[in-house]
Amino acid sequence: MRTGARIVGTPVSYGLETFKDRSEEQTRALELLADQSLRIVTISGRRGIGKSALAAKIAERLCSGGCSIVNLSARSQGAISTERVFFSCLDLATPEAADELRALWASQRAVDDKIHLLFAALASERYILLLDNLEDQLTDEGWPKEADLDLLLDAVLRVRQGPKLLITTQVPVLLDPATRRFQARVHLTDGLPVAESVELLRELDRDGEAGVSDAPLVELEKTAKRLHGVPRALELLVGAMASDHLTLPTLAEMLTDYASRGDMVDQLAQDRYRRLDELTRLTLNVLAVFSGPVSAEAVAWAIHPLAPRLDVQSALSRLVQIHMLSVDRRRRIYALHPMDADIAYRTLAIEGPLGQQVLERRAAGWYSRQHKQPPWRSVVDVDSYRREFEHRLRAGDYGDAAFTLDQVSEFLVWQGSHREVIAMHLALRNKPIGDIAKLAHLVGYGQARHIGGPLEDAIPALREAIEIAERIGDNRQLWRALLSLGDCYRGLRQLDEASLILARAVDVGREVDEPRAEAHALLVLSLTWSYRGDPVEALQVCDRLRELASRTADPRIRGWLSDATSAACIVARRWEDAIQAACQAVEGYNADNYPEAVGYARNTEGIALIALGRNDDAVEVLDRGRNDGAEFGFPRAEGLCLFNLAWTYWISGRYRDAQQAADQAVAAFRRSGGTDVAASEMLRCAIDEVLAGNMADAAIALRDTVSLTQGNSDFVPGEWLLTEADRLDQA
């Protein structure tokens, strides 16, 4: 690891050298963070109360004590996700370790595995994740809105050697009651005391421009009380007075004007905003729309067709002077305070020449110009596409948003970010878009669910996609939807439905005139016949695959042929043939750099090895297969290998290993969805009963497992389990 404390990301507040009061809260928070039994410390309170400043001050003190800080803001930098945390933490690693971690993220391993491995890689580092403005990702009650955030919080709570979280939020975070002992809160209910508020008001007007620093003490105290000592409200008040060179309002007049206008903080910010000239206000509005740090070039490009004569650099300079913008001189970027951005955005009309839609489209256009063309190496390479998508979405241009997502959706899924892809697709759900865009959206969402699970969630989207594809005559998308839908039904063991859909996918794949399209559909159709226990029909489909493989000499099609053949041979109890075909499948997949299917082929080989009594070889192959499934994000392949690995351990008398493998199988199947979860849970129950010495109950559980695995040739044959159940009855 790197040596010395580091600060990653922009601090969540500035001006810490003049930080006021909060000594009691600082002490409390530092004590909680030093408590080894606690994992999460939350600073909560109303907007503008000073949560971020307090957290930044605590972070400063921790850093001076040798603790690294990773700053993540949900407001200024977008939603805090496992992906953002992962890449932010890379700065704490050595270059060599960072490269390994980037490769880990690019793999298709489950996201929770990636986060746990990240924390393991940084185990020697002392560091805190500071998550600022987390309320944007919480419900009104405080529950995480996204499963991704829930996963991150759960990972932090579970690991022994990992980071602690320091969270700021208006709404206290709610988690499972069982985790309450691992988290603590510091709640800010009051603003600054009157004396500190008065001191802050004077510091904000050191040069006397606003007429505040030399105001009578009684007026300053009245102002502090009227604004409840809220630091941000005090800042906005002085800023509004300093910028008003026309009416030169006094403190008393300012307070009187806003006394009856609801939330004082919001009203002060709106007044300050209204006092800007039209062109400077436009500059501020554009920054509000970008909703994060951007360059002057980006602002100028967005504004130019709307106000060609506007001197953007001068406008930005003015906004910096009146403290409405912060500037990072090293990176030459400007940022509007999140509160100001929210308030300014709310004042914009939705439509009109300078309304939200127009400005969102200009921001989207800027990011469109920043696109990197494929090939891409990392999710970072497609960040501009994702930002464009967000602005298209906010502009209400849902069709354009769908097309933008379609360009990177599949890449992101294979890079391990299927959760993020699913979230983006969900944002388009029920939005009015044209048939072509909706078709791309539905197929992309269905495929993301097909890969990342649960399978049940993929089916409605794929069925709707088929209807649209048929109506508009898009055979390519029709084939993609049919193939995914048929494979989902196979995974759910609705085999009659799967056979009909996949037979049609074969026909449409042939019409598309791409050999791989037809071959892929033939593979899944053959596997479905194997699931139905009909090796003759499955091998007949393999004959059609063999013709395509011979005609094209395509290594992937050869891999599919061998994969389908090995599955059919398992059903026919031709064990040696199954092993040979499975090995050929792995060779074909590796030759074509198609590793995502390798786990399934190894699973088939493992079953055949068990049948031949080669248990040690089976353990090795199945363990490799489960790792292949985990690495490339196929939880179902991972679960199948783990289930069969558990059985191999069982028959080898390694019941503790069997129990662990069964537990892992349950977890993998829960990620993929479908009926296999129940089968893995029942096998685990049988193992638990054996370990408890309850042989009769174990036999019952084994028989129940057989009933749950019927119709799935990817599991070890049911008769093996029934034979073991009979033996247990005699024990």
Secondary structure, DSSP 8 states (H G I E B T S, - for coil): ---S--EES--S---GGG--S-HHHHHHHHHHHH-TT--EEEEEESTTSSHHHHHHHHHHHHHHTT-EEEEEETTTS----HHHHHHHHGGGS-HHHHHHHHHHHHS---HHHHHHHHHHHTTT--EEEEEESGGGGB-TTS-BSSHHHHHHHHHHHH-SSS-EEEEEESS-----GGGGGGEEEEEE-S---HHHHHHHHHHHTTT-TTS-TTS-HHHHHHHHHHTTT-HHHHHHHHHHHHH--SS---HHHHHHHHTTSSSHHHHHHHHHHHTS-HHHHHHHHHHHHHTS-EEHHHHHHHHTTT-TT--HHHHHHHHHHTTSEEEETTTTEEEE-HHHHHHHHHHS-SSSTTSHHHHHHHHHHHHHHT---S---SGGGGHHHHHHHHHHHHHT-HHHHHHHHHHHHHHHHHTT-HHHHHHHHHHTTT----HHHHHHHHHHHHHHHHHHS-HHHHHHHHHHHHHHHHHHT-HHHHHHHHHHHHHHHHHTT-HHHHHHHHHHHHHHHHHHT-HHHHHHHHHHHHHHHHHTT-HHHHHHHHHHHHHHHHHH--HHHHHHHHHHHHHHHHHTT-HHHHHHHHHHHHHHHHHTT-GGGHHHHHHHHHHHHHHTT-HHHHHHHHHHHHHHHHHTT-HHHHHHHHHHHHHHHHHTT-HHHHHHHHHHHHHHHHHH-STHHHHHHHHHHHHHHHHTT-HHHHHHHHHHHHHHHTT-TTS--HHHHHHHHHHHHH-
